[in-house]
Structure formats: C-alpha cells, structure tokens
Amino acid sequence: MTPDLDPISATLSALADPTRRAILARLSEGEATPGELAAPFDISLPAISRHLKVLESAGLISRGRTAQWRPCRLEAEPLQALDGWLERYRRFWDASFDKMDAYLAELKTKEAKDQAPEGDDDAAG
C-alpha cells in the first residue's frame, strides 16, 4: 500500500490515471507480463513498470515469478473495499433519484389535470 495513505485513498489515487485503469481492465481478463501490458500503449517499458509499481503499492495487482517471467495479476480486495465504501453513496443517490422520480410523476399528473377539458369530469360519471 502507498505510504501515508489509507487503503481507499491509495486505491483511488492509483485509479486516477487512465493508463493504470486500462492496465487493470486488461488484467481482469487474466495474468499478463509487463511486456504484454505495455503493448497497447505508446510509452516505454520503464514507464509501464512505474505504473505497475503504483498499482502494486496500492494492492491492486500482485506480481509472480515464473522462471524469468514476472506475470501480473489483478487483486480483487482493494476494489471490493472501494465498492463497499461507495455503496453508502450509491444508496444515497438511489434514494435521491427515487424522490426525483416521484416528484416528476406528481408534476406530470398535475399537468395532465390542468390540461384536461372542463367537462371531462361530468362525462365520466
């Protein structure tokens, strides 16, 4: 984990970079070597290595050793912790959107009543 950062902050900091997010997306498909991870990017292998160090420091990836290969793999725990932290806010926004939906439905009902011709109430009875 990144020194002086709590786990959620370290995860968010690592995810702030689009290259690192793309690396994680690739690793969600399975293990890959640094060279394989570098292939889609127009940056040097040392630059990819620095990105990998940030991801590893945040606990988002781990690196194995198979002979001379150093395959990288995605680690789910930091993302699960972030998802749990975000859940509180997800519930807040869901409740807010539910309230907004109810208010919009109320406005539509009122608008429909206001636009209905005067004599429609008598015709229904």
N, C-alpha and C positions, 0 to 999 in steps of 0.2 A: 504494500500500500504506500501511497505517496506520503512522505513525512509531513507532519503537522496538519494533515487533512483527515477529517473523519471519512469513513467508507463511502458515504453518499456523495460528499464533495469530491472525493478522488474519482469516483465513477463519472460524475457529471463533468469534471474537468477533462477527463480522458475522452469523453464522448463529444466534447465541444469541437473537435477537429473533424472535418468531413472525410479526410483520408483514413483516420482511425475508425470512423464509423463504417467506411467501406471495407476495411480490413476485417472488422467484426462480422459484417454481413457475409464476407467470403468464408470466414471460419465457421459460420453457422451451418455451412454445407459439409464441413469436415476438416480434418487436420490439413495443414499446408506448411511448406517450408518458407523461410523468408524470401527466397528467390521466386517462388510461386506467388507469394503475396505481393511482391514488387512488380510483377509482370504488367498489370494493367495501368500502372502509374508512370508518369514521366518524371520520376525522381530517382535519385541514386539509391543503391543498396544501403549505404550508411544512413541515409535519411529514413528509409523504411525501418532500419534497425533502431533508430531513435524512437520512432512511433511505437514499435514493438515494446521497447523498454517502458514507455509511458503506460501502455496497456497492461503490461506485466506488473508494473508497480501498483497499478490500481486493482490488480487481482482479476482483471477481465480475461486474461489469457495465461496459459502456462506453456512452458517450452520443455519438450522432452529431449532425449538424446538417443538416437538410434544410429550406431556407428558414427559416421561423420555428419549425419543429418540432425538438424535441430527442429523437428516439426513443432508447430504452434497449434494449440487447441483452445477453443473457447471455454471459459469457465462461467457457469450459469449463476453462481451465488451472488456476485455483486449486482447483476441485472435483476435478480429476484428481489434483492433488498431494495433496489431503486423502485421496482414495480410496487412493492409493499408501501413504500413511502409515498408514492404518487397516488395510491388508492384513496387515501384520505381526500385528496384534492379532486380526484375523479368523482367521488361521491358528492362533493360539494357542487361541482359543475353539473352533474346529472340532475341534482335537485333543483339547481337554478334553471336549467333548461326545461324541466318539468313545469316549474312555476310559470316560465315564459310561455310555454305551450298552452297552459290553462288560460292565461291572460289573453293570448291571441284568439283562442276559441271563444272566449267571452266577448271579445271585440267583434268577431265575425257574427256571432248570434245577435248582438245589439245592432250591428249594421244591417243585418237581414231584416230585423223587426222594423227599423227606421225606414227601410226602403219598401216595405210591403204596402200595397194599396190599402186605403182606409177601410173599405167594405169587405175585405177578406175574412175578418173575424166572424161577421154575420153569416157569410156564405157557408162556413164550415159547420155551423150549428144548426 
